[in-house]
Amino acid sequence: MKVEGLVAMVTGGGSGMGRDLVVQLAKAGCHVAFCDVSQAGIDETVKLAQATARKGIRVMGGKVDVTDREGLQRFAEEVVSKNNDKLHLLFANAGIASHGPLIHDANATAEQIASKEREWDRCFEIDFFGVLYTLRAFLPHIVRQDKGYVVVTSSVNGFWTWPEHSCYTAAKFGVRGLTESLLVETYAKAPHVQVACVHPGGVRTNIVRNSTFAKNKEGKTSDITGDFDKIAGLSSAEAAEWILDGVARDHTRILVGYDAVLWDKMNRLSPHGGYKVFGALGREGIAQWDPTRASENIVQAKKVSLLGWLRFLKDGGLFFLIFSAPATAMNLIRQLTGASASQVLTLSAILALVKLQRSSRSRI
Ligand SMILES: NC(=O)c1ccc[n+]([C@@H]2O[C@H](COP(=O)([O-])OP(=O)(O)OC[C@H]3O[C@@H](n4cnc5c(N)ncnc54)[C@H](O)[C@@H]3O)[C@@H](O)[C@H]2O)c1
């Protein structure tokens, strides 16, 4: 869909991908309204968007929490009344990052367990219910127009997960379910409205910096933020470009970043084999990311059997390992088999292609 001349609404526009969506939409000639909980973030986004917006483009920011149903309803009324009763695009983007184990460390205290349970509630409130309330407030206005596009941000965690990422994953799987339900409902009842679910991989934004798990006991930002910035493949501006490119091409599913494309392939190639291996590897990762938790207190993961590893590799895991950690994977395989690098690469690519060809016939 061409966004020029249309009216858009973005939640969580005070930072990261939301901010860059506001800026790029305004630059493309689209009137934009957005909300956030941070007044400083709102002011900065308005300033940045107005600096590059096309002449005559309206940019309006409001301090609204996506968990506040009445606040969202009021803001939706305000947005359409200030835009001649128009609203065509909705970007339900606001969200927070969260960690939450389902199995606690052997030495976890009652307060630590209770604090993790509160984190679950907060994550669901913002990441799942915040999206639902946003849809309820803005969707009726979009359905009334002659065309519309609802773009909801899930994550790679909307189809794949890793250890101790349970609350965020459950909320983002829920967001994907909600979005795909809306997609099928629009086909039936409002075919003039398009729907897309966005699955970003790692994007360098404030999301990890602002999370509770990035703070150490003294409340200072821990190394995890720097580690995330190193592995995240895209800047927020690049991620917004990927999203708007998906909108321009009328996509219903928008993967953001090459890591997201890879995770998606991995999920199709070897969903359960991948989980087993990542679960086993995850124990060391947890101890490394959070040194306050002694490795011996993290409940021991079941070891993956040799047969399990072989099944994972046969199902395309080899291809995934080589692309995600090329040097380590290649050395390991060459040490084990004595094969040359080109032999390993060729074999892994053939296995992955055969598996992908077979799996793509039966899965979305
Ligand atoms: N950054 C990544 O690597 C990544 C990966 C996958 C998915 N995502 C998703 O992308 C979306 C945008 O995240 P980002 O990375 O740009 O993060 P960000 O922290 O830079 O921006 C999120 C914005 O949402 C706002 N927000 C938080 N809670 C809110 C609430 N209750 N009401 C209104 N606004 C609220 C924040 O103030 C912030 O301005 C989120 O839904 C996130 O889960 C991010």
The ligand as a Tripos MOL2 file, in Angstrom:
@<TRIPOS>MOLECULE
LIG
   44    48     1     0     0
SMALL
NO_CHARGES

@<TRIPOS>ATOM
      1 N1         14.5390   -4.5190   19.4400 N.am      1 LIG1
      2 C1         14.4200   -5.7880   19.1390 C.2       1 LIG1
      3 O1         15.4090   -6.5050   18.9860 O.2       1 LIG1
      4 C2         13.0420   -6.4020   18.9650 C.ar      1 LIG1
      5 C3         12.9660   -7.7030   18.4610 C.ar      1 LIG1
      6 C4         11.7180   -8.2830   18.2760 C.ar      1 LIG1
      7 C5         10.5690   -7.5670   18.5670 C.ar      1 LIG1
      8 N2         10.6690   -6.3040   19.0710 N.ar      1 LIG1
      9 C6          9.4080   -5.5970   19.3570 C.3       1 LIG1
     10 O2          9.4060   -4.3650   18.6620 O.3       1 LIG1
     11 C7          8.5670   -3.4200   19.3400 C.3       1 LIG1
     12 C8          9.3010   -2.0910   19.4750 C.3       1 LIG1
     13 O3         10.4060   -2.2680   20.3440 O.3       1 LIG1
     14 P1         11.7840   -1.4540   20.2370 P.3       1 LIG1
     15 O4         12.8410   -2.4640   20.0950 O.co2     1 LIG1
     16 O5         11.6740   -0.3560   19.2710 O.co2     1 LIG1
     17 O6         11.8880   -0.9210   21.7440 O.3       1 LIG1
     18 P2         12.0700    0.5120   22.4190 P.3       1 LIG1
     19 O7         12.1690    0.2480   23.8770 O.co2     1 LIG1
     20 O8         13.1750    1.2850   21.7910 O.co2     1 LIG1
     21 O9         10.6840    1.2170   22.0810 O.3       1 LIG1
     22 C9          9.4840    0.7860   22.6550 C.3       1 LIG1
     23 C10         8.6350    2.0020   22.9710 C.3       1 LIG1
     24 O10         7.3980    1.5420   23.5390 O.3       1 LIG1
     25 C11         7.0950    2.3850   24.6320 C.3       1 LIG1
     26 N3          6.2280    1.7010   25.5900 N.ar      1 LIG1
     27 C12         6.5790    0.7510   26.4960 C.ar      1 LIG1
     28 N4          5.5220    0.4300   27.2490 N.ar      1 LIG1
     29 C13         4.4850    1.1740   26.7950 C.ar      1 LIG1
     30 C14         3.1370    1.2890   27.1840 C.ar      1 LIG1
     31 N5          2.6390    0.5800   28.2020 N.pl3     1 LIG1
     32 N6          2.3370    2.1640   26.5060 N.ar      1 LIG1
     33 C15         2.8290    2.9220   25.4850 C.ar      1 LIG1
     34 N7          4.1140    2.8550   25.0940 N.ar      1 LIG1
     35 C16         4.9390    1.9920   25.7370 C.ar      1 LIG1
     36 C17         8.4380    2.7350   25.2580 C.3       1 LIG1
     37 O11         8.3630    3.9000   26.0750 O.3       1 LIG1
     38 C18         9.2890    2.9160   24.0200 C.3       1 LIG1
     39 O12         9.2570    4.2740   23.5870 O.3       1 LIG1
     40 C19         8.1950   -4.0860   20.6660 C.3       1 LIG1
     41 O13         6.8910   -4.6270   20.5510 O.3       1 LIG1
     42 C20         9.2050   -5.2090   20.8040 C.3       1 LIG1
     43 O14         8.7280   -6.2710   21.5740 O.3       1 LIG1
     44 C21        11.8750   -5.7050   19.2840 C.ar      1 LIG1
@<TRIPOS>BOND
     1     1     2 1
     2     2     3 2
     3     2     4 1
     4     4     5 ar
     5     4    44 ar
     6     5     6 ar
     7     6     7 ar
     8     7     8 ar
     9     8     9 1
    10     8    44 ar
    11     9    10 1
    12     9    42 1
    13    10    11 1
    14    11    12 1
    15    11    40 1
    16    12    13 1
    17    13    14 1
    18    14    15 2
    19    14    16 1
    20    14    17 1
    21    17    18 1
    22    18    19 2
    23    18    20 1
    24    18    21 1
    25    21    22 1
    26    22    23 1
    27    23    24 1
    28    23    38 1
    29    24    25 1
    30    25    26 1
    31    25    36 1
    32    26    27 ar
    33    26    35 ar
    34    27    28 ar
    35    28    29 ar
    36    29    30 ar
    37    29    35 ar
    38    30    31 1
    39    30    32 ar
    40    32    33 ar
    41    33    34 ar
    42    34    35 ar
    43    36    37 1
    44    36    38 1
    45    38    39 1
    46    40    41 1
    47    40    42 1
    48    42    43 1
@<TRIPOS>SUBSTRUCTURE
     1 LIG1         1 GROUP 0 **** ****
